[in-house]
Amino acid sequence: MDKNIADILKQAIIMEHRGKSLYEKVAEQTDNKEVKKIFDIMAEEEQTHIDFLSKQLANYNKTQKFDKNEFQSKQHAKDVVNNILTQEITEKISGAGFESAAISAAIDMENKSIEVYSDQAKKATDPNAKELFEWLANWEKGHHKLLIELDKQLTEKVWYDNNFWPF
């Protein structure tokens, strides 16, 4: 068994736990139920990643292969983006508040995940590992897209509210 691949999967599971913890803490501390919903959904997504990666690690430890059926059956985060990113929700998040700061931190975490998975995909000599890491990077890119769009809308809201527009 290639210990490096198993170690990478273990590190990925740790990264997902950290993301889940962040999202749960934000959901717990916000007073707005729509904003809470966003972070609860993101925490659930991270748990889905943890479960998926744990299954892949167990399968890899047993067979030195990944379960392609498992990752072909998972939906990408773009479905999450379409379901939770609404104008009403972005209006409820303060551009300079706690939730906005959490979004910035989450963007950094998603960037790190994308970087790790993309880097591992480039380094992988096993075509199955390469495919898995590329797939994981794309999955994280869906979360990243959601957070970037949310951050963009918040920034525009702050600019508008404070008359920062150049015209």
N, C-alpha and C positions, 0 to 999 in steps of 0.2 A: 504494500500500500504506500502511496506517495504521501508522506506525512505533511508535506507542504500544503497540499490541497485540503487535507483534514484540518490543519491549523488555520488556513484561510477561512474555511467554513465556520470554525469556532469563533474566530475574530468577527466574522460577519454577524453571527448570532449575538455577540456582545454589543456590536454597534446597533443592532435592531432593538435590543433591550434598552439601550440608552435613549434611543429615539422614542420608544414607547413610554419610558419614564418621563421624559420631557413633556410629551403630549398629554399624558395623564395629569401631570402637575398643573399644566396650564388649564386644562378642563376643570380641574378641581378648584382652581383659584379664581376663575372668571365668574362674574355675576350674571353674564348674559347667556341665556339658554341657547341661542343660535350659534354663538361663538363656541360655547361648550360642545355643541354638536360637531363642529368642525374638528376640534381637537380629540373628541371621543372617537370619531371615525378614523382619524389619523392614527390614534393609538391602536385601534382594532386592525388597521392595515399593518402596523408594525408587528402585531401579534401574529397575523397571517404570515408575515415574512419569517418570524421566529419559528413557527410551526413547519413551514415549508423547508427552511434551511436545516432544521433538526432532522426532518425526514430524509433529506438529501444526505446529510452527514451519516446517519445510521445506515442508509442504503450503500453509501460509498465505503463505509468501514466494513460492511459485510461482503460487498461484491466488487469493489473498486470501480463502480459505475454509478451514474446518476439515473434517477427515474424520470425519463423524458415525459412519460404520461402525466406525471405530477405537475411539471411546469407548463405543459401545454394546456392543462385544464384551468390554470389560474388566470384571472383577469388582470389586466394591467391597470395602473392607477389612473389612466385617463378616464375610466368609468367613474372613479371617485371624483375627479375634477368636475365632470359634467353634473354630478349629483349634488355637490355641496357648494360650489362656488357661485353664489347668487349675489345680486346687487344688495339685497336686504342684509345679508350677512356682512358684506364688506363695510356697509354703512354702520354696523354695530361695533366694529373694531376701531378703537382709537389709533390713529396713525403714530402717535407718540407714546402709546401706553404699553402696559405689560404684555398684552397679547401680541402687539406689533414687534416688541423686542424678542418674544419667543419665536415669532415667525422668522426673524433674522437668524436666530440661533439654529432653528430647524433647517434653514437654507444651507447654512454651513455644514450641518450634519449630513444632509443629503448630498452636498458636493463631495464630501469625504467618501461617502459610500460609492458614489458614481466613480470617483477616482480609483478607489481600491478595486472595484469590480472590473473597470475598464483596463486597468494596469494588469490585473491577473489574466484577463482575456488575451491581452497582447503577449504575455509571457507563457501562456499555456501551450504545451506541446501535445497534450491529449485533446483531440477534437471535441470530445464530450465535455471536458472541463471548459474549453474555450467557449463552447455554445452556452453552457450554464452561466458563466460569468458575463457573457454579453447579454444574455437574457436578464440577469439580475441588474446589470447596469441600466438597461432599458426600463425595468420596473421602477428603479429609483428615479429615473429621469421623469417619470410620470408624477411622482410626488414633488420633485423639484419644480416642475412646470406649474403645479397647483400653487406652491408656495411663492414662486416668482410672480405669478399673476396676481395673487392676493396682495403681495407686497407692492406691486405696481399700482394697484387700485387704491391702496392705502396712501401711498405717496401722493397720487393725484388728488385724493380727497384732502390731504393736509395742505397741498399747494392751493387748492381751490378755496378751502376754508380760511386760509391766511393771505389770500390775494398775492400768491407768489408767482402767478402766471406772468409771462413777459409781455402780455398784451392786455 
